[in-house]
Amino acid sequence: MNPLRSIREEFDTQAIITLVVCLLIALLGWWATRRQSKGGTGGEGYSPADLRGIDPRRTALDADEIWLLGFAAPYVEHHQLLHDRWGLAPDGPNPAWQRKLGAVLSAAHVVDRGSWSRLVDSARSELAEPSPSYNDASGRAWVLTRYAWLVRLGVAAGHVDADAARHHTLAAATSARALFTNWSDYGDAFLASSAGSAGFDPVRLRADVRTLYAADGPWSDPGWPHDLNIS
């Protein structure tokens, strides 16, 4: 056996393997760069887990506005959307956020204005004339939170503007002041009523609610405003 030929064949094999590995690395690098440039897309219906770091700017809000926005906070945190925007996402075109928000709206069945209106009306009726299962404080917290969430989904879908959403939320939230005076009690009532509810992992839901009390969370100041300056 020719030793030189054996060495040359071994060298050729190693060169081919090295070339293939380099091509695979280059291909993976191209794919990752393309994925990042498209906002992390993963096909139709893909919803990135958390985009909130993409738009770190915070909207300056007064205490009354923060209070109103806070009623939908458990749902907003659960879906990792923006607490300080009535429309739940940054203003202006942003493909990644549009895909994420579109997936949330579709899952909630509120893309169609008629469907959204029926859900909002049902929740509003429940607040006005609660059923026996939602007549206590915890039940009221659950229904009010869902109502406030549906109102904000309406802004995100373009069914109502922020001023209308503010008015609707204020009308519903005012009645809650007879039952609650702070977010701590409200959060406990919400969790008590949400136990066993379909669509929620109780462990994650409790973690989401704990996050709301963090220093930069919408419930960081647990006390509710004594005098509202919202009309």
N, C-alpha and C positions, 0 to 999 in steps of 0.2 A: 504494500500500500504506500502510495506517495505521500510522505508527511506534509509536503508543501501544499498539495491539493487538499488534504484534510483540514489544514489550518485555514486555507482560503475559503472552503465551504463553511467552516464554523464562523469565520468572520462575516461572510455574506449573510448567514442566518441571523447573527446578532444585529447586523445593520438593518435588516428587514424588520426585525422586532422593534428596534429602536425607532425606526421610521414610523411604524404603525402606532406606537405609543405616543410619539410626538403629534401625529395627526389627530389621535383621539383627544389629547390634551387641548390642542388648538380648537377642535370642534366643540368641546365642552366649554371652553372659554368664550367662543363666539355665541353659543347658545345662551350662556349666562348673561352676557352683555346685551343681547337682543331682548331677553326676558326682562332685564332691569329697565331698558329703555322704553319698554311698553308698559311699565308700571306693574310688573309682576303678573302678567296675564297667564292664564292657564286654560284657555279655551272658553267657549261660550258658557255663560252662567257662572264663571269663576268669580269668587269674592275674596279678595285678600283679607287676611285675618285682622290686621290693624294698620291703618294708614295714617293715624293721627300725628305721627312724627313728621309726615310729609309737609304738613301745613302747621307749623308751631305757633303761628300768630294767634293771639287771644283777642277776642272782642271785648272792649271795655263795657261793662254793664253795671247798672246800679243795683242796690240790694233787692229792690222789688222785682226787677227783671230776672235776677238770679233765682229768686224764690219761685217765680212762675215757671221758669225753665226746669226747675228742680223736680217738678211733679212727674215728668216722664223719665227722670234720670235712671231708674233701674233698667228700663228697656234700652235707653241710649247706651249705657255702659255695656249691657249684655251684647249689643251688636257693634260695639266699639266705634261709635259715631261721635260727633262733636257736641258737647254739652252746651256750648255757648252760642250755637247757631240754631235759630228756629228751623231752618231747613236741613239741619243735621250734617251738613258737609260744607267745605269751603265754597265761597262765591267764585263764579267764573268756570270756564271749561277745565276739566281735569279728568282725563279718561279713566284713570284708576278709581277715583272716587265715584264717577258716574256708573261704572260697572258694579262697584260694591253697593251703592245706594239702589241701583236698579234691581239687584238680587234681593235686597231687603224688602223693597216695595212689592216685588212680585210674590215673595213668600207670604207677605201680609195680605195679599189680594186687594191692594188699594191702588193699583195702576189705573184702573178705570174709575172715573169720578163717581159714577153711580154706585159702584160697589163700596167705595170709600164712604160715601154719604150714608149708605145704609148701616155700615158698621158704626159710624159716629153717632147717628141717630139712636141706634140701639143702646150704645153706652150712655148717651145722655139721658135716655129714658130710664135706664137702670139707676142713674144717680138721682133722678127726680122721684122715682117710685121704686125704691130698692126691693128686691125679692127677699123672702125670708132668709135665704142663704147668704145675702149680702147686706143684711140690715145692721150688723154690728160694726164697730170701728174698723176692724181688720178688713171686713168685706168692702167697706167704703173706700179704704186706702187702695185696695186692689182695683176696684172699678175706676176710681179717679185716675190712678196711674195709667191704666190702659187707655182711658179717654184722652188724657194729655198726650200720650204717645201717638194715638191715632190722629190727633190734631196736628202734631208736628210732621207726621208722615204726609198729611195733606199739603203742608208747605213744601216738603221735599218733592212731592209729585206735581206741584203746580196747581193744586185745586183751590188753595186759599193763600193769601199773603200773610206776612208776619203780623201785621196789625190785626187782622181778623183772628189769627191763631191766639194772639195775646188776649183779645177780648173773650174768646170762647173759654180759654183756660182760666182766666180770672173769674168768670161767672161760676165755673165749677169749683174752683179752689176756695172761693170765699166761704162756701158751706162747710169746708173741712176745718175751718178755724174754730168751729164749735166743738170739734172732737180732738183736735191736735193743736199744740203750741210750738212744737219743734220737730226737727227731722228725725231725732232719735226715736220718739214715740211713733212717728209716721212709718219709719223704716221697720220697726219691730212689728207694727200692725200689718204692713205689706207682706213681710216674710211669713207671718202667721197664716195669712190668708192664701199665700201662694203655695203652701205645702201640698204636694201631690198634684199640682196643676200640670196639665199636659203641656209639653213643649219646653219645660224648664228642668234643668238639672239642679236639684236643691243645693248641692255642694257649691256648684259654680255660682248660683244665684246669690248665696250668702257671701261668697267672695266678692262678687260684683258690688253688692250693697256696702260691704266694708270699704271698698275702694272709694265710694262716694264721700266718705267721711275724711279722706286724706286731705293734707294741707292744700292741695290744688284741686280738690274735688268740689262738686256743686253743693254738697251738704257739709262742707268744712266748717261753716258757722251753723251749728244746729238750731239756733234760735230763729224763730220766724219774725218778720217785721211786725211791729205793733200797729203802726199807722201806714197804710198803703197810699202811695202817691201815683197810682195808676188809674186812668179813666178809660 
